[in-house]
Amino acid sequence: MNNFNTQVNRESNTHKILDLVSKTPSFIDEMEHLELRSHDFIKITPERLNYLRDFSTIIAILISFIVIGFYKYEATENENGSFNFESVISEFP
């Protein structure tokens, strides 16, 4: 609706009607889509989608902190006496 309101030509009533008639098939497609979605078993509304997106972001941040907290470098000595620093993380996290 907002997209239509911003794009409609408002020079005269004729232009308004012609724009409305030209957009009618897309309006019908949109209404059919909304009608089909209203009968879905699991309804994903924009509010639920935003909640799921925020929840997944929080989980990703928590996983990142767990990895950073358990991530460490260990020095292993080579046969020639030099040391290699390798990243090590235990299996627990």
Secondary structure, 3 states (H helix, E strand, C coil): CHHHHHHCCCCCHHHHHHHHHHHHHHHHHHHHHHHHHHCCCCCCCHHHHHHHHHHHHHHHHHHHHHHHHHCEEEEEECCCCCEEEEEECCCCC
